[in-house]
Amino acid sequence: MTQVVVIGGGFGGMAAALRARAKGHAVTVVDRCPRLGGRAQVFERAGFKHDAGPTVLTAPFLFEELFELFDQSLHDHVKLVPLKPWYRFEFNDGAHFDYGGTLEDTLAEIHRINPADVDGYKKLLEQSRKLYDIGFTKLADQPFHSVGFMVAQVPHLARLGAWRTVWQMVNRYLESDYLRQAFSIQPLLVGGNPFDTTCIYGLIHFLEQSHGVHFAMGGTGALVDAIEALMIEQGIEIRLNTTVTALATQDGKIQSVAIEGHDGHQERLRADWVISNADPVHLYKSLLPKASVNWAARVKADRWRKSMGLFVLFFGTKRQYPDVAHHTIWMGPRYEALLDDIFNRKILAEDFSIYLHRPTATDESFAPPGGDSFYALVPVPNLQANIDWDVKGPELAERVITALGQRTLPGLRESIVDQFFMTPVDFEERYLSPDGAGFSVSPLFTQSAWFRFHNRGEGPSNLFLVGAGTHPGAGLPGVVSSAKVVDRLLPNAT
């Protein structure tokens, strides 16, 4: 039986492993973390549970498809709960905007803020639908390794104005500064700056309206556990606490995968096919022999702009905050200038914005009775910035606690039971993410579709790529869709 080795057990790697197994291959997944999920690790401390990675679940049909490959139903294994609102935006002057639920809910909130923007939002949503029909429905699971295929898409992309940024697109339809900010932050969910990310990512509006925003009871970790159980049931071998250290090539193909366990044990795995869920920059610069990588991949690995970094503060409280939504987008006093500091100037500013996750709003199992579980995610420069996180990490944690205590979580400092944080240094060390980037390479137009790292390896003929750095991009829908692209390329077992 042909052997597939999957490097990395994030959502892209897990989805690719299941699809390869459904084609009859023997599959081994290797991951350096103590559990599957990639960035979707789970931390449990002092009676509190914290999802460490993605917490916004859209397009659940992509996960349903994985179970349907084996004549099973996702919903027999995981309970998905629709959220309302999807996000609450809190602005620096005390204004707020609840986004999500039904379309009527959203329109009513828009009317409350600026009645003139109701019609504008409807037009924005229609433009988002057009982007969704092309960018997601037709192209998200299509291979983009052929320049001819990319050229064939140019008329569609030109008709949709794909050269515009998300910010430019939103500004065409909305007048309110509050709403312009709220409806342009979506690129940040996939590692991009709204002021230079292609408006193709504006399709996220229609994706959310079509399929809603959900939470898996038990957290994203419960979804990982359900997928892992399916993998084991289907005979997929899983090697955790194990790092891929090198790929041996001969005659233009990968012959074996060198691995090393946390205990120092070294081994080589035979591979007929390799699917990499590692960051492509790490793959091409650190795992493959330089001579086996073609010039295009070398250029991308050396020069492509990476996403921002992430500072994530996890904490539990001995009191509850019942008025705080499941997802809160806490906007700071600056918007464009702050993003410029993060992405371009690469400085850690005194102000910040926060994505605040309160899973206990939906699932009380995340905290002991009477308590709440939180994480506060702050976009920050990646490690290309000269920031000493040993010093700045504790300082930023204190500033975040102070700010939240003043505006959203009164009495927070006195209520915290336990706290810890992750910085871009942790992303680089734990996940081998070059420069500690939170979402691999940025979703610029010139780093998307054919320009992005290809799903068909740019080197060895038996190599495929899935995950945030390859087509179609970061975010759960993107990385799971990348496995569908590889499914189209990987032959059936022989």
C-alpha positions, 0 to 999 in steps of 0.5 A: 500500500502506498504510504503518505506522510503528513507533516503537521497535524493542524486542521489542514493536515488532519483534513488532508490525512482523512482525504488521503485515507479515503483514497486508500493510502496508508497515512502517518501524521507527524506533529511536534505538539502534544496533541493534534490541532496545530495552533488549536491546542488546549490549555487547562490550568487552575480549573479553567480551559482555554482554546489556544487557537481558532475560536470562530467556526464558519462554513461547518459544511467543510467539516461535515464533508470529512465525516461524510467521506466515511459515511458518518455525521459530524453532528453525531460527534460534536454539537455546534451552537450558532452564536448571536451576536457573532461579534460585539464591537466596542469602540473607544468612545463607548459606542458599540455594534452587535454584528450577526444573527439574522440579516434583519438583526444586522440591518437593525443595528446598522440603522441604529448607528447610521440609517443611511448605511442600510442600503449601502450594506445591502450593496456591500453584501451583494458585492461580497456574494459575487466575490464568494461565488468566484473566490470561494465556491469556484476557486477555493478548492481548485489547484492554482499551480498553472499560470494558464489557469491563473490567467483564465481567472483574470477577467473574473477578478478584474470585473470584481475589482480585485485590485482594490483593498478591503478598506477601499471596497468597504468605503465605497458602500458605507459612511459611518466610521464605526461600520467601516471599521467593523466591516473591514477587520475581516482580513485580520482574521487571516493575517492581513492588513485591511489597507493592503489586503485584496478585497477578494477576502471581502467574501467573508461577509457573505460566508458568515451570512450564508452559514453563520458563526458557530461554537463547538461545545467543548471548544475548538479542541472538542472538534479536534478530538472528534476528528482525531477519533475518526482518524484513529478509527480509519487506521491513520497513524498519529505520531505526536511530540515528534518533529520532522527534521529533514526530507531526503530526496533522490531523483526529484522525489522525497524518499524518506522523512527524518523525525525526532521525538522529544526524547531524542529518538530518531527515525526515518519514515518511508514516503511515497507521497508527502503532504506538508502542513508545515509553514511553507517558508520553514518547509523550503528553507529548513526541511528540503535540500536547497537543490531540490527546491525550484527558484520560484519557491526559493524567492517566495521563501526569502522575500514574501511578506509575512503576517503580523504576530500575535500576543495572546493573554489567557486568564480566568476570573473568580467572578462572571461577566454575563453582559460580555459577548462570546466574541468582542472586538475591542477597538482602540483609539486608532485604526489605520495608524495602528495597523501601519505600526504593526504591519509596516513600521513594525513597532509595538505602540502604546495603544492596541485593539483586542479580540476578546474571547469569552467561551463561558458565554456559551459553554460554562464548562470552560471555568469553575462555577462562578467564574469566567474563562477568557483570552485577549488576542492583540495583533502585534508586529512579528519577529522582524521587529526588534522587540524584547518579548521577555520585557515587553510581554509582561508589560503588555499583559499589564496594559491589556488588563488595565484597559479591559478593567477600565472599559469592558471587565470592571474589577478585572485585576482583583478578579483574576485567578490565573493568567499566562500569555504567548508571544510571537516567540512562542509561535516560532518555537512551538509551531516553527512559524518563521518570524513568529507570524501568526498566519504564515504569509500575508494575503496580499493580491500578489501573494494570493492564488497562483502567486501564493505557495502552490499546493503542488510542491515547487520541487519534489514531484511527490510533495503537496502543501496544505495550510495557511501559507498555501492556496486558498489561505489562512483561517479554518475555511481556507486551510480545510479547503486546501486539503480539498485542493490536494485531494484533486491532485493526489492519485488513488492508492496503488 
